[in-house]
């Protein structure tokens, strides 16, 4: 961890406002490109007002929240990006560590835990090239971020709930970042998805230039899910996070191809559930896969300021021995 942190500090350094702009990056080990959108920091009203149609109790009471600047993936992480991390030829322990890893000869990327082989084809026939990766645990998404960071020299992680909602709203205050009458122009959901996820980036982006924030796949955040989230952050509304301390539930946002429009609202919140592993035949069940959650994926963020090594570790290893 210390070596990765040192590499990131040396590679990223201090970022000036002139450098804070959208960029495209290539994953060194695979040659796959992804795009990052610069999201300016600021304050916003998080949660939904009491009179919002289809509002749920876990969406408030609203709080004024401030988030620091960060970059966010223009699109959800695709199979093109994720599958080379998920499937390797290296022999692995149950926890994803390489059985043949030698720190004297192998580099820091090889030292990052990666998934054990899945027992079934994880796209479930819905498509791979250009389609969002799905059915990973929050732990697997966290470790992908570490794997990506170790290669690129930038600190990538999952967004907090606050960052996610701020980026989704993109300065808007209504249920969606667009007029509800234009739903099919911006979002894949139950009525237009043909019962499966769709290739990322096909529909219109939100005002920040982010695609598929509403629908297509729900997206992991870094937070423990709590019904009383807004009460918990009331005394810490600058870059708040509810650190995970138990396996379930963890927070996902954004709604999916399987959902109705009310689950696509900017403020809609949901927690993960053990039933997301019902098909998993393994005992104990995998720490890497939610084989019943065909509508869960993620996107990455990169904070403008590189944190200390302890904070970095907390994001990548929030599972401890919870998954």
N, C-alpha and C positions, 0 to 999 in steps of 0.2 A: 504493500500500500504506500509506504513512504517513497519507494522508487517511482511509482506512478505519479504521486503528487509532485515530486521533484521535477520529473519530466514535463508535467503540465505547466508548472510555474515557469520553467525555463523556456518552454515553447510559446506559451500564451502571454506571459508577462502582464504588464498593465495595459489595459485597452482604453484608448482615448475615444472621445465622442466621434471623431472623424473616422475611426475604425469600426464604429458600431453601425453596421449596415448588413444587409442581406448578403449571404454568401453560399457558394456551392462547394462541397467537399467530397473527395474520393476516399473510400475506405481502403487503406493500403493493401490489406491481405486479399481483397476480392476485386478491387477495381470498380466497385459499384458506387455510383454517385448519389448524394442526397442533398437537399437544399434546406437552409436555415433562414428564418425570417427574424429580423431585429424587431423586438417588441419593446417599445419605450416604457420605462417605469412610470408609475403614477398612482393615483388614488381612485377608487371607485366604490360604489355601493354594492356589496356582495350579498347574494341571496335574492329572494323574490319578495315583492310586496304582498301584504296579506290579501289584497284584492286581485292578484293575478290568477287567471283561470287555470284550473288543474294544479294549483299550488299544493305542495305537500308540507307537512309540519316540519320536516327536517331541513327546510330551505330558509330558515330564519330563527330568531329575529335578525333582520338585515344589520350589517355592520359596515362602517367605513373602513376600508382596508387599503393599505399602501403596499405596492410591490416594487422591487428594484428591477432595473432593466435586465432583460434576458433575451436570448435567441430561442426560437421554438421551431421544430420541424415543420416545414411547409405542408407536409402531408404525414399521414400515419406511416410508421415503419412497415415496409413491405417485405414480402418473402424474399425478394432479391437481396435485401439487406440482412435479413434475419436468419434465413435458412443456412448459410455457410457457418454461422455461429452455432446454430442448433444441431447440425449434423456434421460430425467430423469422424475421421478414421482412428483417432487416438483412443486407446483403452482408458476408461474412466471409472473412478469410484462412484458410489451412489450419490455422493455430494458434488459430483462433476469435476473433481480434481483429477488431473492426469496421473495415471499409475506410473508412467515412465518419466515424470517431470524431474529434471535435474537443474537446479538454479545456477549451477556453475556453467552450464552450456546452453540452456534454453532461455529465451528472452521473457520479459515481463508479461507479454501477451499470453504466452503459453501457461503462465502461472495463474491466469484467471479461470475460475471454474466455468465450465460449459455444460449444457444439458447432456444427460445420458440419452441414448437413442429412443425415439418415440416408438410405441408399440403399434401405432397405426399411422396412416398417411394424414398429416395434420391440417391440410387444406380441405379435407373432406370433399374433394372433387369440385370445389367452388372456383378454382383458378389460382395460379401462382404468380406468373410474371406481371408485375405492376399491381398486384392485389395486396391488401393489408395482411400482415402476419397475425395469427389469432391463437387463442387457447393457451397462451403461456401464463404462468403464475406471475404475481408481482415480483417474486424473487427472481424468476428467469429474466424479466424485463430489466430489473436492477442490474443483474450481472451482465446483460448485453451492454448496458450503458458503460459498465466498467471495461469490458472488452473493447468497445469502441473508443473509449478514452485512452486506453493504453496504447492504441495504434496511432491516434490522431494528434495527441498532445493538447487536446481540449477536454475540459471537464463536462461530460454529458451525464445527465440523470433524468429521472422522471420529474414532471412538474408537480408542484404542490397543488392542492385544491384551489388555493387562492390564485396562483399563477394561471392555472387552467381556466378558471372562470373569467379572469381579467382578459386573457387572450381570446377566449371565445366571444365575450361581449364586444371587444374591440371598440369601446367607446359608446356602445348602444346601451339602452336601459330597458328594452322590452323583453318579452319572453324569448325571442330569437335575435340574432344579429341581422336579420332581414325581415321584411314584411311577411307575415304568415301566409298570405296569398301566393307568395313566390316559393313555397316550400320545395316543390319539385325541381326548382332551378338550383337549389343549394344543398339539399340533403337527400341521402338514401335512407328510406324507411320502409315500413311494412307494405305500403301501397304501391311503391314504384321499384322495389329492389329485386323483384323476380325471385324472392325467397332465398337470396344469397348476398354476400358482400359484393361490392363492385370495385373496379380499378380506381385507385386513388387519383385525386386531382382532376376528375372529369367535370365536376360541377363548379359553379361560381364560388370564389373565395369570400371570406368575410372582409370587413374593412381593413384589417391588418394584412390581408393577403394569405391567410391560412385556409386551406381546403379541408372539407369533411369534419369540421369541428362539431357539426350537428349530424348525427347518424353515421352510417357505414359501419364502423365498429365503435363500441364503447372504449374508453381509454383509461388505462391505469393512471392513478396519481401516486404520489409518494406517501400519502396520509393513511393513518388508521381511519376507518369509517366510524363516526360517532353520530348518533341522532342529535346530540346537543352540541355539535361542532361550533355553532355560533356563540353559544355561551362560553365555551372553552377558550375561544380566541378573543373574547371581549377585552381582555387586558393586554393583548399582544397583537395588535392589528397591523403591524409592519412585518411583512414577510412571514406570516403565521404558518405553522405546520403542526399537526397532531402526530407525533412520532409513533410508529407502530410498536406495540408491546405484546400483541397476541396475534395468533394466526388469522382469525376471522373476527369481524369483517375488515377488509381493506377497501379503500374508496375508488370507484370508477365514475367516469363522467361522460356525458355527451350523447347517450342513446345510440342505437344501432339500426342496422338493416332490418332487424326483427321487431323493432318497436314502433309504436304509434307516435304521432307528433308530440303529444304531451311529455313523452320521455326524452325528447330531443331538446327541450328548453335549456337555456343557458344555466339556469339554477338547479336543474334536476340532479339529484345525488342518489347513489346506490352503493351498497356494500357487497363484497364478495360473499360466497356461501359454500359450505362443504359439498352441496349437491352439484357443484361445478365439476366434481371429480367422480360422479356416480359410475361412469363407464370404466374407470381405471381398474384393471384387474390386479394391480400390484399390491402387495402388503409388505411394508407400509406403502401408502400411495405416493406417487411421484411428487417430488418437490418442484418439478419443472413444468408440469402440464395440467391444464384444466380442460380435459377432453370433452366436457359437456357445455363449455362456454364458447360456442362457435361465433360469438358476437363480441368478444373481448380482444382488444389489441392495445397499442400504445403509440405515443410519439415522444421524442426526446426534447429536452431543453438544455441550454448551456447558459449559466448565469454570467453576466458581464464581468463580475469580480470572482476570481478564483478563491475558494474558501480554504481554510486550514485543513490539514490532513484528517483531523478528528471528524469534522463536518462531512468531508468527502466520504469517509468510511461509513458514517451513519446512513448516508443515502444508499450506498451500494450494498450494504450488509444489514439492512434494517430487519431482515428476517430472523437473525440469530439462528435458533433452531426451530423457529416458526417459519412456515413457508407461505 
